[in-house]
């Protein structure tokens, strides 16, 4: 029988095995404050060696790379330099590595694919090979335990934290979450009485992410965004940190989402409430930077569609392009080639931001990378899902919601589908390859606040995903693209598609490198159709019904995340529940991966 701590799914009974709650004082503080910055969850699996004395850093990085593939987390690309903008009383000489940034300079030109059109992709086209060449990987500069910064008001570590970490062996899942002005580090699946660490800030943490490209038993790189625009690079194992965009020097608008670039040790993206997405390097200092306004286009500014001449004559349209401001140290604007082992003056003084994208006139709510990191799905309060080519820094497609703002987004593990939830109470399934809405999922009676794919139960034919909403419902869905009827108006709708996005995504599906998208209205070529896709009507789109509907508590749910052993839910008070799976399920996508790849290649050729 179901109760508050269980629910029945087709595969069996899910049950709550542990809960993480804020302290009574913190709970009172959260309840009294407006819920402007909901609790978000980040998890990472760390493999501890039974014999740490013989475990080399190279082996730990290798293990973390294997783990990253297993759990399909978002990963990151490479870049270097030294961070640290924060004023602190503790600078350990053994942590800061001033010359660590000397490795990637010769790497850049040689590791980039030999495709002329990929020059605009320089920030994302470096291979992560530079990490292996370093003898030591730089850590954050400042010690959180002894800092004099007023930004960090208190650090509360668990008793004997160092000994507890040293005694661990095997796989451990760490959980990070924000609640009011605190950031919490704990362990999932062990029923700890107290968190491993609780950090109190003078500002509200709004988003965070863990770098799966660098994680090991010796370090965990966490990036945290705040409502002030500040960004904190934090290693909980060493309790060291560095600050970026300090006091909003680059952007003083609230951080709304933050993600490491998959497979990169240094690069990450942060979205802001002013409609921008900014590319940062965690080891660079903040530079003096003023983004260009879309009304004018100097040579260093490139609209997303590449038409610098035609776009400068008219007003920027956020439904058809993004507006890219390239700083003087941007790889595209640094000038001609340099000899191996040497650096130009601009490269020596490269600072943050790496690049600046104006995506919307309204706040960016969230964004996620595609599994290959070549594309990014961004959602905003203007009710649009935008697919952005991160390599070319260009807009591929823009999809309108059925109604209202889009509030959450997820990309399927195989890259075939994008999920969104919104103020229309719907979960919508998009196919970026077919450039259309595949289905809508009806079951919520209020705004959808979180969506996530269950990697364990996705096999390329059927997909399991979950959603949560302000109606306090946790809903599980099973989706099979082959079981859905195609809309009657599909052919007519397809004729309105964007030619530029068809070219880009079709090439990516064949496994080729992304090419530079042709500008709209290019002389001598056919003028492509707009990138904007209005929302189809209800009778054009198939409907998916829920598999499980579970009411959870009385407080608004804010986040959902699937783990190999179960799923996590969070509510606005910072109350986390871990629901364990009924059985140990063999990941279906591992058994059928080769079959799916053959099918997808056939589709691409056809």
Secondary structure, 3 states (H helix, E strand, C coil): CCCCCEEEECCEEEEEEEEECCCHHHHHHHHHCCCCCCCCEEEEEEEECCCHHHCCHHHHHHHHHHHHHHHCCCCCCCCCCCCCCCCCCCECCCCCCHHHHHCHHHHHHHHCCCCHHHHHHHHHHCCCCHHHHCCCCCCCCEECCCCCCCCEEEEEECCCHHHHHHCCCEEEEEEEEEECCEEEEEEECCCCCCCCEEEEECCCEEEEEECCCCCCCCCCCEEEEECCCCEEEEECCCCEEEEECHHHCCCCCCEEEEEECCCCCCEEEEEECCCEEEEEECCCCECCCCCCCCCCCCCCEEECCCCHHHHCCCCCCCCCCCEEECCCCCCCCCCCCCCCCCCCHHHHCCCECCEEEECCCCCEEEEEECCCCCEEEEEECCCEEEEEECCCCEEEEEEECCCCCEEEEEECCCCCCEEEEECCCEEEEEECCCCEEEEEEECCCCCEEEEEECHHHCCCCEEEEEEEECCCEEEEEEEEHHHCCCCCCHHHHHCCCCHHHHHHHHHHHCCCCCCCCCCCCCCCCCCCCCCEECCCCHHHCEEEECCEEEECCCCCEEEEEEECCEEEEEECCCCEEEEECCCCCCCHHHHCHHHHHHHHHHHHHC
